Amino acid sequence: MYHLRKKLTAADIRSFLNKIFCWYTKMLMKLHVNKSLIALCSKASVHIQSGTIRRGYTGLQKQTVQLRSTSEKFDFKTHCVLCAEEITDSHLEAQTKKEIRQRNIVHKVELDSVRDSFLKAAETRGDHWGEKIITSIKDQDLTAKDARYHLFCQRKLYRLPSETEAKRGYRPARNIDEAMEYIYSYLEEKSEECQFSMEELLNQIQGEFYPDIRTVKNRLFQKKYGEDIVIAETCNQKCTACFRNLGKKILTKSWYDNKKSDPQEEKLRVVKAAANIILGDIALRHTIHLSTHHLTIF
């Protein structure tokens, strides 16, 4: 750096100006290069972004399309609004072949209060399934969409999520309809059994509401199972509910479940079954005849 008090010669001034010019030129060159790089990068960035947007590959657009596509695929009329599974014709037909208490009937949402009831029950459960239900139906007009749901899904929604979980999902029965749902659900879970005490059934009800035994008997016989159930009192005046022909229905179901797809194999299966029945009948008659013969001799 030059001292201002020093007397400068023409050579000194030329040297000083030359240094300033060289420094200034270098700075301009650096600045010019940087601007070029910035302009080039900016141009490339704008070009890439423009091309990406034109091709529709932005993350936001992809997410929006995916969500819209998922929403459009779900049909409230052909899927259960609670479990989201498809309601097929084969499912509906299969229910007609089951005994009444085992039928997973499909209901249509005809009142807005049904949706509100689902939302309250889902909120009460406080689990992952409840959250999914709230997300899927809270902004939907289920009656306008002809929404449908499984009977078993409805009952599951109103039950305690798990025996080991906290009782935040506890929903006590407040009236006879809700109390009977506990009994119906228990009978479905124990579908392989045929006899239940009334005390056993009443113990399934959660909450302080305790219905009259005569009302429960009336609901079981007249409104639910009809001729499929017999309700009787034992000698000690304890009431018992029994299901008719459960063994026969189980055997019948087993027979048809093992039905062969090939017609020839199915015919052979029927012939073998008939042969076993005939042989068993012959053996039984022969045993009875021998027993009678020995009795006659002795």
Kinemage of the C-alpha trace (Angstrom):
@kinemage 1
@onewidth
@group {chain A} dominant
@subgroup {mainchain}
@vectorlist {calphas} color= white
{ca met a 1} P 0.000 0.000 0.000
{ca tyr a 2} L 1.360 3.354 -0.972
{ca his a 3} L 1.774 6.126 1.536
{ca leu a 4} L -0.069 9.252 0.454
{ca arg a 5} L 2.565 11.621 1.814
{ca lys a 6} L 5.238 10.145 -0.473
{ca lys a 7} L 5.793 12.078 -3.649
{ca leu a 8} L 4.707 9.863 -6.473
{ca thr a 9} L 6.427 9.741 -9.782
{ca ala a 10} L 4.741 9.041 -13.081
{ca ala a 11} L 6.145 5.498 -13.008
{ca asp a 12} L 4.707 4.945 -9.567
{ca ile a 13} L 1.308 6.158 -10.672
{ca arg a 14} L 1.373 3.954 -13.770
{ca ser a 15} L 2.409 0.952 -11.651
{ca phe a 16} L -0.306 1.660 -9.081
{ca leu a 17} L -2.981 2.087 -11.731
{ca asn a 18} L -1.806 -1.051 -13.466
{ca lys a 19} L -2.121 -3.065 -10.253
{ca ile a 20} L -5.568 -1.659 -9.636
{ca phe a 21} L -6.618 -2.477 -13.171
{ca cys a 22} L -5.262 -6.015 -12.956
{ca trp a 23} L -7.024 -6.580 -9.635
{ca tyr a 24} L -10.250 -5.105 -10.974
{ca thr a 25} L -10.023 -7.194 -14.137
{ca lys a 26} L -9.479 -10.364 -12.141
{ca met a 27} L -12.448 -9.581 -9.922
{ca leu a 28} L -14.644 -8.892 -12.911
{ca met a 29} L -13.565 -12.153 -14.489
{ca lys a 30} L -14.333 -14.057 -11.307
{ca leu a 31} L -17.646 -12.293 -10.962
{ca his a 32} L -18.451 -12.924 -14.604
{ca val a 33} L -17.635 -16.615 -14.311
{ca asn a 34} L -19.711 -16.998 -11.176
{ca lys a 35} L -22.656 -15.289 -12.822
{ca ser a 36} L -22.343 -17.606 -15.783
{ca leu a 37} L -22.285 -20.636 -13.561
{ca ile a 38} L -25.243 -19.378 -11.574
{ca ala a 39} L -27.147 -18.588 -14.757
{ca leu a 40} L -26.266 -21.986 -16.212
{ca cys a 41} L -27.273 -23.851 -13.072
{ca ser a 42} L -30.442 -21.833 -12.741
{ca lys a 43} L -31.299 -22.469 -16.373
{ca ala a 44} L -30.642 -26.188 -15.971
{ca ser a 45} L -32.646 -26.286 -12.755
{ca val a 46} L -35.578 -24.489 -14.359
{ca his a 47} L -35.368 -26.821 -17.351
{ca ile a 48} L -35.357 -29.933 -15.152
{ca gln a 49} L -38.239 -28.679 -13.029
{ca ser a 50} L -40.250 -27.689 -16.102
{ca gly a 51} L -39.691 -31.078 -17.690
{ca thr a 52} L -40.596 -32.868 -14.465
{ca ile a 53} L -43.837 -30.930 -14.113
{ca arg a 54} L -44.734 -31.527 -17.772
{ca arg a 55} L -44.223 -35.269 -17.295
{ca gly a 56} L -46.264 -35.282 -14.078
{ca tyr a 57} L -43.534 -36.677 -11.805
{ca thr a 58} L -43.749 -34.243 -8.922
{ca gly a 59} L -44.137 -35.856 -5.511
{ca leu a 60} L -47.230 -33.824 -4.655
{ca gln a 61} L -48.964 -34.650 -7.903
{ca lys a 62} L -48.128 -38.343 -7.533
{ca gln a 63} L -49.509 -38.421 -4.008
{ca thr a 64} L -52.672 -36.610 -5.068
{ca val a 65} L -53.263 -39.007 -7.945
{ca gln a 66} L -52.656 -42.009 -5.713
{ca leu a 67} L -55.082 -40.821 -3.041
{ca arg a 68} L -57.729 -39.998 -5.611
{ca ser a 69} L -57.276 -43.375 -7.273
{ca thr a 70} L -57.600 -45.202 -3.950
{ca ser a 71} L -60.751 -43.260 -3.108
{ca glu a 72} L -62.304 -43.982 -6.490
{ca lys a 73} L -61.615 -47.725 -6.213
{ca phe a 74} L -63.565 -48.121 -2.966
{ca asp a 75} L -67.236 -48.721 -3.681
{ca phe a 76} L -69.441 -48.339 -0.605
{ca lys a 77} L -72.179 -50.326 -2.315
{ca thr a 78} L -70.065 -53.418 -2.953
{ca his a 79} L -67.750 -53.266 0.074
{ca cys a 80} L -68.363 -53.383 3.806
{ca val a 81} L -67.872 -49.882 5.239
{ca leu a 82} L -66.406 -51.391 8.424
{ca cys a 83} L -63.968 -54.073 7.245
{ca ala a 84} L -63.598 -52.788 3.631
{ca glu a 85} L -63.918 -56.324 2.240
{ca glu a 86} L -65.895 -56.922 -0.927
{ca ile a 87} L -69.468 -58.172 -0.553
{ca thr a 88} L -69.770 -60.819 -3.238
{ca asp a 89} L -72.790 -62.713 -4.515
{ca ser a 90} L -71.170 -65.952 -3.377
{ca his a 91} L -70.992 -64.603 0.179
{ca leu a 92} L -74.671 -63.646 0.146
{ca glu a 93} L -75.642 -67.049 -1.232
{ca ala a 94} L -73.504 -68.874 1.326
{ca gln a 95} L -75.321 -67.179 4.212
{ca thr a 96} L -78.679 -68.605 3.131
{ca lys a 97} L -77.296 -72.134 3.571
{ca lys a 98} L -76.244 -71.551 7.176
{ca glu a 99} L -78.422 -71.810 10.232
{ca ile a 100} L -79.853 -68.491 11.356
{ca arg a 101} L -77.459 -67.759 14.207
{ca gln a 102} L -74.410 -68.274 11.983
{ca arg a 103} L -75.473 -66.019 9.117
{ca asn a 104} L -73.278 -62.977 8.508
{ca ile a 105} L -76.092 -60.901 7.042
{ca val a 106} L -75.365 -57.779 4.990
{ca his a 107} L -77.310 -54.652 5.952
{ca lys a 108} L -77.778 -51.396 4.063
{ca val a 109} L -77.185 -48.030 5.743
{ca glu a 110} L -80.592 -46.361 5.572
{ca leu a 111} L -80.233 -43.690 8.283
{ca asp a 112} L -77.589 -41.085 9.038
{ca ser a 113} L -77.801 -42.133 12.673
{ca val a 114} L -76.183 -45.453 11.726
{ca arg a 115} L -73.059 -43.646 10.533
{ca asp a 116} L -73.041 -41.519 13.684
{ca ser a 117} L -73.335 -44.657 15.786
{ca phe a 118} L -70.393 -46.238 13.935
{ca leu a 119} L -68.281 -43.138 14.504
{ca lys a 120} L -69.039 -43.073 18.232
{ca ala a 121} L -68.268 -46.777 18.604
{ca ala a 122} L -65.026 -46.425 16.629
{ca glu a 123} L -63.975 -43.495 18.804
{ca thr a 124} L -64.809 -45.475 21.937
{ca arg a 125} L -62.630 -48.384 20.804
{ca gly a 126} L -59.642 -46.101 20.300
{ca asp a 127} L -57.691 -48.733 18.346
{ca his a 128} L -56.232 -48.832 14.829
{ca trp a 129} L -59.373 -50.359 13.318
{ca gly a 130} L -61.521 -47.666 14.894
{ca glu a 131} L -59.276 -44.953 13.470
{ca lys a 132} L -59.540 -46.451 9.982
{ca ile a 133} L -63.331 -46.490 10.205
{ca ile a 134} L -63.437 -42.854 11.310
{ca thr a 135} L -61.156 -41.798 8.452
{ca ser a 136} L -63.157 -43.648 5.817
{ca ile a 137} L -66.729 -42.652 6.748
{ca lys a 138} L -66.623 -39.361 8.678
{ca asp a 139} L -67.076 -37.193 5.566
{ca gln a 140} L -69.247 -39.615 3.601
{ca asp a 141} L -72.994 -39.655 3.001
{ca leu a 142} L -73.459 -43.395 3.463
{ca thr a 143} L -77.191 -43.386 2.745
{ca ala a 144} L -76.704 -41.632 -0.596
{ca lys a 145} L -73.926 -44.052 -1.551
{ca asp a 146} L -76.074 -47.114 -0.707
{ca ala a 147} L -73.378 -48.209 1.740
{ca arg a 148} L -73.547 -51.697 3.246
{ca tyr a 149} L -71.930 -53.534 6.142
{ca his a 150} L -71.612 -57.034 7.626
{ca leu a 151} L -73.665 -57.884 10.700
{ca phe a 152} L -70.642 -59.546 12.330
{ca cys a 153} L -68.522 -56.441 11.690
{ca gln a 154} L -71.139 -54.318 13.407
{ca arg a 155} L -71.149 -56.611 16.432
{ca lys a 156} L -67.364 -56.702 16.534
{ca leu a 157} L -67.274 -52.902 16.445
{ca tyr a 158} L -69.408 -52.673 19.589
{ca arg a 159} L -67.445 -55.312 21.494
{ca leu a 160} L -64.362 -54.833 23.651
{ca pro a 161} L -61.313 -54.892 21.312
{ca ser a 162} L -59.317 -57.380 23.398
{ca glu a 163} L -59.421 -59.148 26.737
{ca thr a 164} L -55.938 -57.852 27.560
{ca glu a 165} L -56.373 -54.256 26.458
{ca ala a 166} L -57.415 -51.429 28.719
{ca lys a 167} L -61.111 -50.861 29.168
{ca arg a 168} L -61.171 -47.689 27.135
{ca gly a 169} L -63.127 -49.677 24.533
{ca tyr a 170} L -65.622 -50.895 27.134
{ca arg a 171} L -69.167 -50.284 25.951
{ca pro a 172} L -71.767 -51.240 28.595
{ca ala a 173} L -75.206 -52.361 27.490
{ca arg a 174} L -77.773 -49.613 27.969
{ca asn a 175} L -80.924 -51.375 26.754
{ca ile a 176} L -82.302 -54.779 25.820
{ca asp a 177} L -81.110 -54.568 22.206
{ca glu a 178} L -77.492 -53.981 23.181
{ca ala a 179} L -77.712 -56.627 25.911
{ca met a 180} L -78.978 -59.218 23.433
{ca glu a 181} L -76.092 -58.424 21.071
{ca tyr a 182} L -73.690 -59.731 23.720
{ca ile a 183} L -75.700 -62.940 23.995
{ca tyr a 184} L -75.964 -63.399 20.218
{ca ser a 185} L -72.224 -62.845 19.812
{ca tyr a 186} L -71.452 -65.423 22.497
{ca leu a 187} L -73.706 -68.009 20.873
{ca glu a 188} L -71.967 -67.442 17.529
{ca glu a 189} L -68.525 -67.875 19.083
{ca lys a 190} L -69.695 -71.151 20.678
{ca ser a 191} L -71.475 -72.364 17.549
{ca glu a 192} L -70.158 -75.925 17.955
{ca glu a 193} L -71.923 -76.298 21.309
{ca cys a 194} L -75.627 -77.028 21.606
{ca gln a 195} L -76.589 -76.319 25.221
{ca phe a 196} L -76.291 -73.149 27.302
{ca ser a 197} L -77.604 -72.200 30.723
{ca met a 198} L -79.478 -68.931 30.999
{ca glu a 199} L -77.081 -67.857 33.739
{ca glu a 200} L -74.178 -68.442 31.360
{ca leu a 201} L -75.801 -66.273 28.692
{ca leu a 202} L -76.677 -63.444 31.073
{ca asn a 203} L -73.098 -63.361 32.362
{ca gln a 204} L -71.925 -62.333 28.876
{ca ile a 205} L -73.660 -58.960 29.155
{ca gln a 206} L -71.265 -56.125 29.986
{ca gly a 207} L -72.584 -53.251 32.035
{ca glu a 208} L -75.166 -52.738 34.741
{ca phe a 209} L -78.204 -53.349 32.546
{ca tyr a 210} L -79.691 -56.738 33.460
{ca pro a 211} L -82.682 -57.841 31.365
{ca asp a 212} L -85.536 -59.974 32.606
{ca ile a 213} L -85.138 -63.685 31.860
{ca arg a 214} L -88.582 -63.866 30.247
{ca thr a 215} L -87.595 -61.057 27.869
{ca val a 216} L -84.380 -62.852 26.916
{ca lys a 217} L -86.280 -66.087 26.273
{ca asn a 218} L -88.765 -64.223 24.103
{ca arg a 219} L -85.983 -62.562 22.081
{ca leu a 220} L -84.148 -65.834 21.558
{ca phe a 221} L -87.205 -67.788 20.489
{ca gln a 222} L -89.517 -65.347 18.700
{ca lys a 223} L -87.124 -62.747 17.256
{ca lys a 224} L -83.914 -64.641 16.566
{ca tyr a 225} L -83.782 -68.435 16.293
{ca gly a 226} L -87.400 -69.562 16.162
{ca glu a 227} L -87.824 -73.335 15.903
{ca asp a 228} L -84.046 -73.863 15.906
{ca ile a 229} L -83.904 -73.338 19.665
{ca val a 230} L -85.612 -74.979 22.652
{ca ile a 231} L -85.757 -73.207 26.012
{ca ala a 232} L -86.704 -75.350 28.988
{ca glu a 233} L -86.524 -75.357 32.770
{ca thr a 234} L -84.808 -78.169 34.657
{ca cys a 235} L -86.077 -79.796 37.833
{ca asn a 236} L -84.248 -77.214 39.952
{ca gln a 237} L -85.990 -74.457 37.940
{ca lys a 238} L -82.840 -73.442 36.071
{ca cys a 239} L -83.443 -72.321 32.514
{ca thr a 240} L -81.479 -73.935 29.669
{ca ala a 241} L -81.325 -73.123 25.956
{ca cys a 242} L -80.649 -75.936 23.488
{ca phe a 243} L -80.273 -75.902 19.706
{ca arg a 244} L -82.077 -78.535 17.655
{ca asn a 245} L -80.302 -80.952 15.295
{ca leu a 246} L -76.865 -79.411 15.772
{ca gly a 247} L -75.121 -82.771 15.335
{ca lys a 248} L -77.028 -83.494 12.133
{ca lys a 249} L -76.179 -80.057 10.738
{ca ile a 250} L -72.481 -80.490 11.547
{ca leu a 251} L -72.386 -83.887 9.812
{ca thr a 252} L -74.297 -82.518 6.839
{ca lys a 253} L -71.907 -79.597 6.554
{ca ser a 254} L -68.917 -81.957 6.766
{ca trp a 255} L -70.392 -84.157 4.027
{ca tyr a 256} L -70.917 -81.311 1.584
{ca asp a 257} L -67.621 -79.630 2.456
{ca asn a 258} L -65.814 -82.806 1.359
{ca lys a 259} L -67.690 -82.962 -1.922
{ca lys a 260} L -65.422 -83.835 -4.874
{ca ser a 261} L -65.189 -81.505 -7.857
{ca asp a 262} L -64.807 -84.404 -10.285
{ca pro a 263} L -68.209 -86.091 -11.003
{ca gln a 264} L -66.711 -89.606 -11.154
{ca glu a 265} L -64.896 -89.183 -7.843
{ca glu a 266} L -68.070 -87.811 -6.282
{ca lys a 267} L -70.077 -90.844 -7.476
{ca leu a 268} L -67.425 -93.167 -6.046
{ca arg a 269} L -67.551 -91.306 -2.734
{ca val a 270} L -71.339 -91.675 -2.555
{ca val a 271} L -71.138 -95.405 -3.393
{ca lys a 272} L -68.494 -96.012 -0.723
{ca ala a 273} L -70.538 -94.126 1.857
{ca ala a 274} L -73.652 -96.131 0.955
{ca ala a 275} L -71.667 -99.383 1.111
{ca asn a 276} L -70.349 -98.549 4.574
{ca ile a 277} L -73.874 -97.762 5.774
{ca ile a 278} L -75.225 -101.058 4.382
{ca leu a 279} L -72.339 -103.100 5.828
{ca gly a 280} L -72.750 -101.416 9.178
{ca asp a 281} L -76.494 -102.108 9.144
{ca ile a 282} L -75.898 -105.777 8.241
{ca ala a 283} L -73.338 -106.151 11.010
{ca leu a 284} L -75.697 -104.555 13.513
{ca arg a 285} L -78.600 -106.816 12.498
{ca his a 286} L -76.331 -109.881 12.637
{ca thr a 287} L -75.196 -108.973 16.144
{ca ile a 288} L -78.778 -108.497 17.309
{ca his a 289} L -79.766 -111.823 15.740
{ca leu a 290} L -76.916 -113.657 17.493
{ca ser a 291} L -77.769 -112.034 20.800
{ca thr a 292} L -81.418 -113.041 20.415
{ca his a 293} L -80.383 -116.573 19.447
{ca his a 294} L -78.172 -116.955 22.521
{ca leu a 295} L -80.920 -115.583 24.720
{ca thr a 296} L -83.300 -118.132 23.272
{ca ile a 297} L -80.876 -120.959 23.892
{ca phe a 298} L -80.102 -119.978 27.437
